[in-house]
Amino acid sequence: MDNFFRYNNGFTLIELLVVIAIISLLSSAVLASISGARESARDTRRISDINQFRTAVQAYKSDTGNWPGSGDNSGVQASANCTNSDIYKDLIDGGYLTEMPTDPSESITECNDPNGGNEYFYGWDSAHCCEGEYCISINKVETQEALETLNNQYLDRDNNISNGVQFVTGGGDADIGTADFNYCFVDQT
């Protein structure tokens, strides 16, 4: 009996490797799940930011009779880090926003030349989007669900015009890159 306890009081190498493999698989699954949750959270923030931005633009137009950011006719990045744009000055200095919405993954360093592509930023254009009207854009979203949410939230499926807004996904670009989502303000007077 003494020999039994002496030789069987530990794990074999195979048993340890199996346990390590199982723990590795479980941790990989958890990390993948967390990564997906982070992408969804950033996209949820993007949708919220665009709603806040849209509301501020519409309030400015309602109060002043003019669209904000009209001097930004070449397209600019809309960001708390880009304080020299007309859209920033009109909405922040005018009290329509306390802070400019900024993409949660923003990686642009030059506010007037983000070069589109795979960069994360919000854009504003007062001349080159949606048939010459004003628009805000999300250059890039991370999940298909975010685009579907934006489509369902803003698209009038009959004629693409709803409540004075023309909506497009892709294509239009706020003149600063091919955006995943554009929200275009259209005067219907």
Sequence and secondary structure as in RCSB ss.txt:
>XXXX:A:sequence
MDNFFRYNNGFTLIELLVVIAIISLLSSAVLASISGARESARDTRRISDINQFRTAVQAYKSDTGNWPGSGDNSG
VQASANCTNSDIYKDLIDGGYLTEMPTDPSESITECNDPNGGNEYFYGWDSAHCCEGEYCISINKVETQEALETL
NNQYLDRDNNISNGVQFVTGGGDADIGTADFNYCFVDQT
>XXXX:A:secstr
 HHHHHHSSS  HHHHHHHHHHHHHHHHHHHHHHHHHHHHHHHHHHHHHHHHHHHHHHHHHHHHSS TTTT TT 
EEESTT TTSHHHIIIIITTS SS    TT   S TT    TT   EEEEEEEETTTEEEEEES  S HHHHHHH
HHHH  TTTSEETTEEEEESS  TTSS  SEEEEE    
